[in-house]
Amino acid sequence: MPMKFLDPKEAIKLLNLGMEPYRPKEIVELKEEIEGEIRAAEFACSTTGIIDEERVKKIVGMKLQLDALYGAWAQGKLS
């Protein structure tokens, strides 16, 4: 996946949006899903003593999706 960066104006807009408590529904839902996956991964690791690499990859992928959603929000594609 190629890296894409926000232009400076979008980055400043995202910083300003981040100061507000509001988040678009898509961001809130994905954050909750990520938190659930992290809790499940921590529980599995604490009971088995083994880190599930596939679950870690899934969580990383979800976090990359979250970054993309924040970028879309800064670009005005989410509200």
C-alpha positions in Angstrom: 0.0 0.0 0.0 1.6 3.3 -1.1 1.9 6.0 1.6 -0.3 9.1 1.1 0.2 12.2 3.1 -2.2 15.1 3.8 -1.2 18.5 2.4 -0.4 21.1 5.0 -3.8 22.7 4.9 -5.6 19.3 5.5 -3.2 18.5 8.3 -4.0 21.8 10.1 -7.8 21.1 9.5 -7.4 17.7 11.0 -5.6 19.1 14.0 -8.5 21.6 14.5 -11.1 18.8 14.0 -9.2 16.7 16.6 -9.7 19.4 19.2 -13.4 18.9 19.0 -15.2 16.0 20.8 -17.2 15.1 17.6 -16.0 12.2 15.4 -17.8 10.8 12.4 -19.7 7.5 12.9 -17.3 5.5 10.7 -14.3 6.6 12.9 -16.1 5.9 16.1 -17.2 2.4 15.0 -13.8 1.4 13.7 -12.1 2.7 16.9 -14.5 0.5 19.0 -13.8 -2.5 16.7 -10.0 -2.0 17.1 -10.3 -1.7 20.9 -12.3 -5.0 20.9 -9.7 -6.7 18.8 -6.9 -5.5 21.1 -8.8 -6.7 24.2 -9.3 -10.1 22.6 -5.7 -10.3 21.5 -4.5 -9.4 25.0 -6.8 -12.0 26.6 -5.7 -14.7 24.2 -2.0 -13.9 24.8 -2.5 -13.8 28.6 -4.2 -17.3 28.6 -2.0 -19.0 26.0 1.3 -17.0 26.3 1.4 -16.8 22.5 1.1 -13.7 20.4 -1.2 -14.3 17.5 0.6 -12.7 14.6 -2.4 -12.8 12.3 -4.5 -10.9 14.8 -1.7 -8.4 15.2 -1.6 -7.9 11.4 -5.4 -7.5 11.4 -5.2 -4.8 14.1 -2.4 -3.0 12.2 -4.5 -3.1 9.0 -7.5 -1.7 10.9 -5.4 1.1 12.3 -4.2 2.0 8.8 -7.9 2.1 7.8 -8.5 4.4 10.7 -5.7 6.7 9.5 -7.3 6.8 6.1 -10.7 7.7 7.6 -9.1 10.6 9.5 -7.6 11.8 6.2 -10.9 11.5 4.5 -12.5 13.5 7.3 -9.8 16.2 7.0 -10.5 16.4 3.2 -14.3 16.8 3.9 -15.2 13.4 2.6 -16.7 12.4 6.0 -18.9 14.4 8.2 
